[in-house]
Amino acid sequence: MEYLDVMRQDTERLGDNIEQILQLGRIEEKKVEPDVRLIGVRTAIEEFLDRNKHNFKDLQVSYLHLEEDAFIDFDPKLFDILLMNIFTNAIRYNSKAQKKVEVIFQKSKNFGELFFVDNGDGVEEKELKNIFKKFYQVGRSSKGSGVGLYMATQIMKIHSGRITASSEGKGKGLTLKLLLKLHKKD
């Protein structure tokens, strides 16, 4: 039975990938009107990881400064796509036995900075400016399609946000920083 569950989950993941590619086309053509809702950041991340635990069973996720009161206005389905790309890359580009991501949140008056810090293979500084380009792959690896971080950039743009990356070099992990508009309390 366990194998059937894995097969079903993989079939769902492939269906999600197809939907992601179709969604990217709609985003690029500006045909996406995000279904913006109030999202609790930590809750959304935890629920996403729970729904997709078969994909991330080997990933250790920890949280820092991500309180229960961190809320953003974001399309939940697009937030899931964003998280899928970030966490998938944290595993895919990590040759260490114990794969880790630390999720850090910093709040200012109107914006939140959400950091995803992994202990993966890292990226050379000269490559950093290219990793958000469509179809770009670091070192021309065959590990991914080169659309994940490009899609993340497009999703952030339609939510008036931004995504950036930093790394101290090969073997030293990658940090993705999302600049998000916080939910304004009435």
Secondary structure, 3 states (H helix, E strand, C coil): CHHHHHHHHHHHHHHHHHHHHHHHHHHHCCCCCCCCEEEEHHHHHHHHHHHCCCCCCCEEEEEECCCCCCEEEECHHHHHHHHHHHHHHHHHCCCCCCEEEEEEEEECCCEEEEEEEECCCCCCHHHHCCCCCCCCCHHHCCCCCCCHHHHHHHHHHHCCCEEEEECCCCCCCCEEEEEEEECCCC
